[in-house]
Amino acid sequence: MEYALHEVLEVQEMTAFKTLCLTKSKTMKALVSDPKLKEIMQQEVDTTTRQLQEFASILSNAKHE
């Protein structure tokens, strides 16, 4: 699929942001003792991982000039 350059750049920005979020969630999860909060953070890790895979797929299929 063809994307405009600004669209590709926006996906790259979202990827960078979500990578930072994933790093923070994984790091903080190790410091949390509350089981419910740990479960919520694990859900965030799983969701963010899935989103990053989708972004990678979009970027690898992007054709721009």
Secondary structure, DSSP 8 states (H G I E B T S, - for coil): -B--HHHHHHHHHHHHHHHHHHHHHHHHHTT---HHHHHHHHHHHHHHHHHHHHHHHHHHH-B--
